[in-house]
Amino acid sequence: LPSELPKLMIDPTRIRQVILNLLNNAARFTNEGFVEVGAIAGDRDVLLYVRDSGRGIPSDRLEAIFEEFEQADTSIHRDEQGVGLGLAISRQLVRLHGGRIWAESRVGEGSTFYVSLPKPDRSSPVQPFYARRPWPSTPGTTEDHRPTVALVPDAATGRTLQRYLDGREMILTESVSAAAGAIREHHPDVALIVGDDPAHLDPHREAGQALLEAVAPFDLPVIVCGLPTEWRASGALPVADFILKPVGRQQLVAAMSRRVPTPGRVLIVDDEADMLRLLGRMIREEWPEVDLLTATSADEAIALLDAQPDIVLLDLLMPQGNGTDVLEALRADSAQAQVPVIVVTARGAQNDLKALHHGEIRIMRHSSFSSTDVARLVDLISQATRPYYGLGSAAGRDIVATAPGAPA
């Protein structure tokens, strides 16, 4: 470290979390050699880095490792603790500080992860969150796109859309007639009809056809898809609430207090040791006398249910077992069937539910899609989504898109 470093306007808890995530990864993938932490003061920013002499990362994976549940070598997925959330969360936190995070590596020689944080007088606008599947081609500027008209079932779905389609102007409507009016007024390049259950799109397909008829002779692509929000998806599992990582203390305490105002015993289930410590510290700050039980796997958690916790904080996705196994064991015990469970997840409830076995996107318009249109759609879909073969996780499957009326 340099003898002097400038002060930064940061959230120290979150940046500490980022560095700990990088250190944790370096330690896990470095069997021998060293792990080094350093900082460099530049004109515009402070550059933090974590360097190791570990196994290294292939060059074609240096960007993908920052996606949720991605690792450089998926063959080691079962052998390493954790499911690849640390880097995705770290990228989000760094972007919210207006900074950047990236990696450089050579296979067999080690890796270096860099975090660039702007000085207070050089701060750039806060960078937005990005969808898990990045847009496959370079998007144009805002002026290059007309707005998108979306028919959504509720405000929560609208907020989710605006979060993930950050680069687009969204005009949210609640009925076919309102969407048709917005299309006639704004001339969007696409209309979107969103349902809250990807497995039941029939009513929304009918709404899509009705919308096309309502705006005739205008003709534009209408996309019909499901986008379950955490609030609506929570009804598919017997849980009290969902909290998305990164977790804030106020958010956690509020969710717990709604179910158990004064918990005597809390069971926390998460395969990440850092998350167990973080949640435990937040809970003890609010309830110093609470009895904390922790488990890093479904089997450990099920064994601790005999201790009769007042409330359970549960991660659904773990390397050994599954959070839904804990739920099933809890609900099977009549004495504990009413114990509230709060799911703490980094993906969102809709991605963790076993119940969502099918996903579909339907694209429709009055006129037929040309061969060029179909070829471009296939190319874009193949880049924006990826297949899963033999992983056994229905919740991890990607979207199947169909374009009715398009030439074969």
C-alpha positions as MATLAB code, in Angstrom:
seq = 'LPSELPKLMIDPTRIRQVILNLLNNAARFTNEGFVEVGAIAGDRDVLLYVRDSGRGIPSDRLEAIFEEFEQADTSIHRDEQGVGLGLAISRQLVRLHGGRIWAESRVGEGSTFYVSLPKPDRSSPVQPFYARRPWPSTPGTTEDHRPTVALVPDAATGRTLQRYLDGREMILTESVSAAAGAIREHHPDVALIVGDDPAHLDPHREAGQALLEAVAPFDLPVIVCGLPTEWRASGALPVADFILKPVGRQQLVAAMSRRVPTPGRVLIVDDEADMLRLLGRMIREEWPEVDLLTATSADEAIALLDAQPDIVLLDLLMPQGNGTDVLEALRADSAQAQVPVIVVTARGAQNDLKALHHGEIRIMRHSSFSSTDVARLVDLISQATRPYYGLGSAAGRDIVATAPGAPA';
ca = [
       0.000    0.000    0.000;
       1.200    3.555   -0.664;
       2.073    5.635    2.373;
      -0.892    7.908    1.655;
      -4.196    7.260   -0.080;
      -6.952    9.818   -0.735;
     -10.260    9.573    1.085;
     -13.147    8.200   -0.956;
     -16.898    8.673   -0.702;
     -17.890    5.020   -0.317;
     -20.014    2.687    1.753;
     -17.241    1.001    3.756;
     -19.344   -2.066    4.580;
     -20.080   -2.785    0.920;
     -16.549   -2.159   -0.351;
     -15.221   -4.346    2.447;
     -17.658   -6.990    1.223;
     -16.246   -6.662   -2.308;
     -12.639   -7.087   -1.156;
     -13.570  -10.017    1.091;
     -15.322  -11.671   -1.865;
     -12.187  -11.285   -3.976;
      -9.960  -12.586   -1.165;
     -12.278  -15.521   -0.592;
     -12.150  -16.492   -4.283;
      -8.373  -16.094   -4.411;
      -7.917  -18.310   -1.358;
     -10.234  -21.002   -2.685;
      -8.504  -21.257   -6.058;
      -4.889  -20.863   -4.905;
      -3.541  -24.132   -3.521;
       0.010  -22.834   -3.141;
       1.913  -19.596   -3.639;
       0.520  -16.224   -2.565;
      -2.470  -13.892   -2.392;
      -1.629  -10.186   -2.470;
      -3.810   -7.138   -1.790;
      -2.752   -3.670   -2.882;
      -3.865   -0.200   -3.904;
      -2.654    2.403   -6.383;
      -3.635    6.078   -6.310;
      -4.320    7.538   -9.743;
      -5.333   10.975  -10.964;
      -9.026   10.114  -11.187;
      -9.439    7.053   -9.012;
      -7.992    4.622   -6.506;
      -7.249    1.191   -7.919;
      -7.569   -1.730   -5.496;
      -6.369   -5.154   -6.555;
      -6.253   -8.753   -5.342;
      -3.561  -10.840   -7.063;
      -2.982  -14.572   -6.661;
      -0.778  -17.347   -8.019;
      -3.668  -19.780   -8.452;
      -4.937  -21.849  -11.342;
      -5.873  -18.857  -13.491;
      -8.881  -18.166  -15.694;
      -9.225  -18.762  -19.457;
      -9.372  -15.508  -21.412;
     -12.812  -16.307  -22.826;
     -14.225  -16.587  -19.284;
     -12.923  -13.305  -17.847;
     -16.237  -11.541  -18.432;
     -18.592  -14.481  -17.848;
     -17.319  -15.082  -14.293;
     -19.061  -11.876  -13.201;
     -22.448  -13.315  -14.133;
     -24.586  -14.954  -11.478;
     -23.667  -18.555  -10.682;
     -20.796  -18.660  -13.156;
     -17.342  -20.089  -12.449;
     -14.297  -20.253  -14.670;
     -14.353  -24.046  -14.608;
     -17.804  -25.504  -14.129;
     -16.325  -28.957  -13.509;
     -15.281  -27.790  -10.027;
     -18.740  -26.450   -9.200;
     -19.559  -29.244   -6.771;
     -16.150  -29.290   -5.135;
     -15.948  -25.621   -4.178;
     -18.065  -24.057   -1.473;
     -20.418  -21.387   -2.764;
     -22.308  -21.070   -6.036;
     -20.587  -18.179   -7.758;
     -22.577  -15.238   -6.379;
     -19.692  -13.212   -4.938;
     -18.431  -11.702   -8.182;
     -21.913  -10.844   -9.473;
     -22.744   -9.051   -6.234;
     -19.352   -7.337   -6.197;
     -19.878   -5.981   -9.704;
     -23.245   -4.549   -8.725;
     -21.821   -2.893   -5.611;
     -18.860   -1.398   -7.472;
     -21.087   -0.067  -10.244;
     -23.326    1.590   -7.676;
     -20.232    3.465   -6.508;
     -19.587    4.662  -10.069;
     -16.579    2.351  -10.348;
     -15.433   -0.638  -12.392;
     -14.307   -4.174  -11.606;
     -12.483   -6.508  -13.989;
     -10.019   -9.374  -14.080;
      -6.764  -10.209  -15.869;
      -5.381  -13.735  -15.821;
      -3.214  -16.413  -17.382;
      -4.100  -20.065  -16.982;
      -1.670  -21.764  -14.622;
      -0.030  -18.497  -13.567;
      -2.668  -16.712  -11.508;
      -5.202  -13.904  -11.658;
      -5.540  -10.257  -10.682;
      -8.883   -8.637   -9.922;
      -9.038   -4.853  -10.090;
     -11.554   -2.483   -8.462;
     -11.457    1.137   -9.621;
     -13.217    3.640   -7.312;
     -13.478    7.303   -8.375;
     -12.154   10.145   -6.230;
     -14.886   12.435   -4.828;
     -14.085   15.239   -7.287;
     -13.948   12.792  -10.191;
     -17.089   10.783   -9.498;
     -18.931    9.581  -12.549;
     -22.685    8.994  -12.573;
     -23.708    5.812  -10.812;
     -23.636    2.952  -13.299;
     -26.863    0.977  -13.677;
     -27.465   -2.649  -12.843;
     -27.254   -4.926  -15.872;
     -29.433   -7.910  -16.647;
     -27.924  -11.332  -16.012;
     -27.776  -11.957  -19.758;
     -26.029   -8.945  -21.317;
     -27.390   -7.507  -24.542;
     -25.609   -9.443  -27.290;
     -24.783   -6.500  -29.523;
     -23.691   -2.955  -28.821;
     -26.849   -0.925  -28.106;
     -27.209    2.499  -29.618;
     -27.715    5.712  -27.724;
     -31.043    6.562  -26.158;
     -31.890    8.695  -29.185;
     -31.584    5.643  -31.443;
     -34.596    3.961  -29.850;
     -38.225    4.856  -29.601;
     -39.765    4.091  -26.209;
     -41.132    0.677  -25.273;
     -44.803    0.387  -24.338;
     -45.380   -2.305  -21.717;
     -48.639   -3.729  -20.416;
     -47.864   -4.967  -16.899;
     -50.003   -6.659  -14.219;
     -48.784   -4.548  -11.292;
     -46.343   -1.876  -10.171;
     -43.776   -4.429   -8.935;
     -43.483   -5.916  -12.416;
     -43.085   -2.436  -13.859;
     -40.254   -1.661  -11.446;
     -38.529   -4.926  -12.353;
     -38.761   -4.111  -16.055;
     -37.366   -0.641  -15.569;
     -34.479   -2.039  -13.522;
     -33.420   -4.562  -16.166;
     -34.230   -2.483  -19.260;
     -32.341    0.476  -17.903;
     -31.305    1.804  -21.304;
     -34.871    2.108  -22.609;
     -37.622    4.583  -21.911;
     -40.520    2.521  -20.570;
     -44.159    3.587  -20.869;
     -46.079    1.391  -18.421;
     -49.786    0.688  -18.951;
     -52.363   -1.513  -17.230;
     -54.849   -2.356  -20.008;
     -54.980   -3.153  -23.701;
     -56.795    0.101  -24.443;
     -54.209    2.158  -22.543;
     -51.364    0.344  -24.313;
     -53.011    0.939  -27.689;
     -53.355    4.637  -26.902;
     -49.689    4.853  -25.930;
     -48.667    3.106  -29.163;
     -50.695    5.514  -31.298;
     -49.194    8.489  -29.450;
     -45.542    7.459  -29.071;
     -44.928    5.022  -31.982;
     -42.697    2.621  -29.984;
     -40.369    0.178  -31.725;
     -41.842   -2.709  -29.701;
     -44.717   -3.437  -27.328;
     -44.354   -5.769  -24.369;
     -47.107   -7.704  -22.594;
     -45.924   -9.205  -19.330;
     -47.575  -11.928  -17.275;
     -46.645  -12.935  -13.756;
     -46.436  -16.667  -14.501;
     -44.293  -17.911  -17.424;
     -46.197  -21.207  -17.442;
     -49.624  -19.656  -18.152;
     -49.402  -17.186  -21.014;
     -52.679  -17.945  -22.831;
     -54.568  -14.861  -21.557;
     -51.602  -12.662  -22.398;
     -51.337  -14.083  -25.923;
     -54.974  -13.113  -26.417;
     -54.163   -9.632  -25.121;
     -51.343   -9.428  -27.649;
     -53.678  -10.241  -30.528;
     -56.228   -7.753  -29.211;
     -53.540   -5.071  -29.011;
     -52.456   -5.650  -32.609;
     -56.070   -5.370  -33.752;
     -56.574   -2.210  -31.684;
     -53.651   -0.360  -33.298;
     -54.288   -1.477  -36.906;
     -53.233   -0.455  -39.498;
     -50.085    0.102  -37.420;
     -47.965   -3.037  -37.263;
     -45.189   -3.549  -34.720;
     -43.668   -6.517  -32.914;
     -45.504   -7.469  -29.723;
     -43.575   -9.576  -27.229;
     -45.546  -11.670  -24.762;
     -43.650  -13.203  -21.856;
     -43.778  -14.048  -18.176;
     -41.846  -12.072  -15.595;
     -42.671  -13.266  -12.077;
     -41.806  -10.758   -9.376;
     -40.593  -11.730   -5.921;
     -43.877  -10.744   -4.293;
     -46.065  -12.803   -6.622;
     -43.602  -15.676   -6.863;
     -43.552  -16.027   -3.092;
     -46.968  -17.657   -3.256;
     -45.422  -20.706   -4.961;
     -43.392  -21.578   -1.860;
     -44.552  -21.699    1.768;
     -42.421  -18.744    2.825;
     -43.154  -15.484    4.591;
     -40.946  -13.160    2.561;
     -38.078  -12.824    0.073;
     -35.058  -10.557    0.527;
     -32.612   -9.937   -2.309;
     -28.876   -9.767   -1.697;
     -27.050   -7.524   -0.958;
     -29.002   -7.330    2.305;
     -29.462   -4.145    4.328;
     -29.888   -4.259    8.110;
     -33.046   -2.145    8.105;
     -34.596   -4.331    5.420;
     -33.754   -7.532    7.286;
     -34.979   -6.310   10.679;
     -38.226   -5.025    9.175;
     -38.946   -8.336    7.438;
     -38.235  -10.340   10.596;
     -40.165   -7.988   12.894;
     -43.296   -8.341   10.769;
     -43.307  -12.077   11.551;
     -41.631  -12.356   14.970;
     -41.286   -9.036   16.841;
     -38.916  -10.503   19.442;
     -37.230  -13.688   18.179;
     -35.636  -15.890   20.800;
     -33.938  -18.336   18.447;
     -33.063  -17.778   14.765;
     -31.789  -20.356   12.292;
     -29.678  -18.958    9.422;
     -28.982  -21.271    6.471;
     -26.441  -20.172    3.854;
     -23.412  -21.905    2.345;
     -21.363  -18.679    2.388;
     -19.581  -18.128    5.717;
     -19.359  -14.374    5.082;
     -23.123  -14.157    4.650;
     -23.716  -16.124    7.858;
     -21.539  -13.684    9.777;
     -23.138  -10.636    8.162;
     -26.704  -11.748    8.875;
     -25.787  -12.817   12.398;
     -24.214   -9.435   13.144;
     -27.258   -7.557   11.836;
     -29.603   -9.669   13.959;
     -27.562   -9.306   17.164;
     -27.407   -5.534   16.730;
     -31.218   -5.495   16.938;
     -31.736   -8.399   19.355;
     -28.549   -8.846   21.462;
     -29.938  -11.770   23.471;
     -31.039  -13.838   20.479;
     -29.854  -17.444   20.187;
     -28.331  -17.863   16.709;
     -28.138  -21.227   14.951;
     -26.232  -21.485   11.665;
     -26.039  -24.132    8.946;
     -24.117  -24.266    5.668;
     -26.101  -27.066    4.028;
     -29.636  -28.404    3.852;
     -28.720  -31.488    5.904;
     -27.249  -29.353    8.697;
     -30.320  -27.143    8.703;
     -32.740  -30.071    8.869;
     -30.805  -31.501   11.818;
     -31.151  -28.161   13.640;
     -34.921  -27.968   13.215;
     -35.316  -29.997   16.424;
     -34.027  -26.907   18.265;
     -37.356  -25.264   17.310;
     -36.267  -21.887   15.909;
     -38.741  -19.016   15.999;
     -37.842  -17.941   12.466;
     -35.617  -19.251    9.642;
     -33.484  -17.257    7.182;
     -32.883  -19.521    4.201;
     -30.774  -19.521    1.037;
     -32.492  -21.744   -1.536;
     -29.458  -22.598   -3.684;
     -26.591  -24.451   -2.012;
     -23.972  -26.908   -3.316;
     -25.104  -29.688   -0.969;
     -28.846  -30.191   -0.863;
     -31.401  -27.514   -1.580;
     -33.274  -24.955    0.465;
     -36.569  -26.414   -0.673;
     -35.588  -29.635    1.145;
     -35.439  -27.603    4.350;
     -38.865  -26.142    3.624;
     -40.335  -29.587    3.006;
     -38.887  -30.933    6.251;
     -40.173  -27.938    8.195;
     -43.690  -28.114    6.774;
     -43.841  -31.889    7.274;
     -43.497  -31.386   11.049;
     -46.902  -30.360   12.387;
     -45.277  -28.740   15.428;
     -43.171  -26.428   13.241;
     -45.311  -26.062   10.152;
     -46.117  -22.437   11.019;
     -42.522  -21.300   11.650;
     -41.973  -18.290    9.336;
     -39.260  -18.636    6.704;
     -37.594  -15.673    4.984;
     -35.663  -16.551    1.835;
     -32.466  -14.554    1.352;
     -31.386  -14.895   -2.260;
     -29.196  -13.148   -4.819;
     -31.227  -14.187   -7.867;
     -34.795  -13.324   -6.970;
     -37.601  -15.655   -6.036;
     -38.660  -16.356   -9.605;
     -35.294  -17.963  -10.409;
     -35.268  -20.199   -7.346;
     -38.678  -21.814   -7.608;
     -39.004  -25.444   -8.567;
     -42.584  -24.756   -9.589;
     -41.547  -22.730  -12.651;
     -40.719  -25.585  -15.011;
     -41.403  -23.811  -18.293;
     -40.604  -20.451  -19.791;
     -41.796  -18.966  -23.048;
     -41.471  -15.771  -25.031;
     -43.889  -15.237  -27.891;
     -43.276  -12.609  -30.566;
     -46.179  -11.668  -32.823;
     -47.184   -9.107  -35.427;
     -49.845   -8.740  -38.120;
     -47.535   -9.369  -41.054;
     -45.309  -12.417  -41.322;
     -41.710  -12.259  -40.177;
     -39.290  -12.331  -43.078;
     -36.510  -14.881  -43.336;
     -34.051  -12.143  -42.357;
     -36.147  -11.281  -39.288;
     -36.204  -14.909  -38.150;
     -32.468  -15.333  -38.701;
     -31.709  -12.211  -36.645;
     -34.056  -13.315  -33.868;
     -32.449  -16.746  -33.681;
     -28.999  -15.189  -33.593;
     -29.935  -12.713  -30.852;
     -31.681  -15.355  -28.738;
     -28.722  -17.731  -29.016;
     -26.416  -14.991  -27.743;
     -28.710  -13.683  -25.013;
     -29.563  -17.075  -23.473;
     -27.688  -20.280  -22.954;
     -28.698  -23.941  -22.762;
     -28.319  -26.170  -19.714;
     -27.604  -29.836  -20.320;
     -28.003  -32.421  -17.587;
     -27.688  -30.008  -14.656;
     -30.941  -31.206  -13.141;
     -32.155  -27.723  -12.266;
     -35.471  -26.821  -13.802;
     -35.198  -23.337  -12.354;
     -31.960  -22.823  -14.273;
     -33.359  -23.484  -17.727;
     -33.482  -20.604  -20.101;
     -36.293  -19.178  -22.178;
     -37.801  -20.856  -25.220;
     -38.918  -18.267  -27.754;
     -41.492  -18.797  -30.474;
     -42.634  -16.518  -33.254;
     -46.102  -17.509  -34.463;
     -46.745  -16.655  -38.075;
     -43.068  -16.666  -38.955;
     -41.869  -18.705  -41.940;
     -40.315  -22.055  -41.095;
];
